[in-house]
Amino acid sequence: MNLTNARPNSDAAFLLDTAAEPGEAPRQADTVALHHAQGAWMATHTDGAAATAQTLSSLPAGRSGLVVSLAGGHGFGSRVASLGFTIGAEIKVMQNHGRGPMIVSVRGTLVALGRGEAEKVHVVSEA
């Protein structure tokens, strides 16, 4: 998976290419564009279909995604933003046992998030 800034002539802020990296298991390639529209961040697939956001806590270990929104108050948003969870940040779930804290890789750092915190981080994941 590769996150890049969008082309200058595109309205998308980020492009997420979900093609397999060398050494990874093969998977269907897709590109998700993340763009700002009508006061909110929107994600779409290259075929124009809307990408479905889900909570970070629902992703299984090994799944990657792109942060598209943060629910919760200003204090929560500031805290997780300082940990690297900002709009457009690429994440990878390293550990998720379905209860208790989970471990997520974000911006090259492993972060432990409580289940309640992970419920407030919305992501678009690879297909």
C-alpha positions in Angstrom: 0.0 0.0 0.0 1.3 3.4 -0.9 0.1 6.8 0.1 1.0 9.8 -2.1 0.0 13.4 -2.5 -2.5 13.7 -5.4 -1.6 15.1 -8.8 -1.8 18.9 -8.9 -4.7 19.0 -11.3 -6.8 16.7 -9.1 -9.2 17.7 -6.4 -8.0 14.8 -4.3 -5.7 15.5 -1.4 -4.2 12.0 -1.1 -4.2 8.8 -3.2 -4.0 5.5 -1.5 -2.7 2.7 -3.9 -3.6 -0.7 -2.5 -1.5 -2.7 -4.9 0.7 -5.3 -3.3 4.2 -4.2 -2.4 7.1 -6.5 -3.3 7.1 -9.5 -0.9 3.4 -9.1 0.0 0.7 -11.5 -0.9 -1.1 -10.6 -4.1 -4.3 -8.7 -3.9 -6.6 -6.7 -6.2 -5.1 -3.2 -6.8 -7.3 -0.2 -6.2 -6.7 3.5 -5.6 -8.7 5.4 -3.1 -8.8 9.2 -3.4 -9.3 11.3 -0.3 -10.7 14.7 -0.9 -12.4 17.5 0.9 -16.0 18.3 -0.2 -18.9 20.0 1.4 -17.0 20.5 4.7 -16.1 16.9 5.1 -13.4 14.5 3.9 -14.7 12.0 1.4 -13.1 8.9 0.0 -13.8 7.3 -3.4 -12.4 4.4 -5.3 -11.0 4.9 -8.8 -14.2 3.6 -10.3 -16.1 6.4 -8.6 -17.8 4.3 -5.9 -17.7 5.8 -2.5 -15.3 4.1 -0.1 -16.9 3.0 3.1 -15.4 4.3 6.3 -15.3 2.1 9.4 -14.0 2.4 12.9 -10.4 1.6 13.5 -11.4 -0.9 16.2 -13.2 -3.0 13.5 -10.0 -3.7 11.5 -8.3 -7.0 12.0 -4.6 -7.4 12.5 -2.6 -7.0 9.3 -5.2 -4.7 7.7 -4.1 -1.2 6.5 -6.1 1.9 6.0 -6.3 5.7 5.7 -7.7 8.0 8.5 -10.7 9.9 7.1 -12.2 11.4 10.3 -12.0 11.6 14.0 -15.1 11.6 16.2 -15.1 13.0 19.7 -14.3 16.3 21.3 -11.4 18.7 20.9 -9.3 17.1 23.6 -9.6 13.7 22.0 -8.8 15.1 18.5 -5.7 16.9 19.8 -4.5 13.9 21.7 -4.7 11.4 18.8 -3.4 14.0 16.3 -0.3 14.4 18.4 0.1 10.7 18.1 0.0 10.9 14.3 -3.7 10.1 13.7 -4.5 13.0 11.3 -6.7 13.0 8.2 -4.9 11.2 5.4 -2.5 9.3 7.8 -1.8 5.7 6.7 -2.2 3.2 9.5 -1.7 -0.6 9.8 -3.3 -2.6 12.6 -0.6 -4.7 14.3 -2.7 -6.3 17.0 -6.4 -6.5 17.6 -7.8 -9.2 19.8 -11.4 -7.8 19.7 -11.3 -6.5 23.3 -8.9 -4.3 25.3 -6.3 -2.1 23.7 -5.0 -2.5 20.1 -1.6 -1.7 18.6 -1.5 0.4 15.4 1.4 1.5 13.3 1.1 5.1 12.3 3.8 7.3 10.7 6.4 4.7 11.6 5.5 4.4 15.3 3.6 1.7 17.2 0.8 3.2 19.2 -1.4 1.4 21.7 -5.0 2.7 21.6 -7.8 1.8 24.0 -10.9 0.3 22.5 -13.0 3.4 23.1 -10.4 5.6 21.4 -10.2 3.2 18.4 -14.0 3.5 18.0 -13.6 7.2 17.4 -11.0 6.9 14.6 -12.7 6.3 11.2 -10.7 4.8 8.4 -11.1 3.6 4.8 -9.3 0.2 4.4 -8.1 -1.7 1.5 -10.7 -3.9 -0.2 
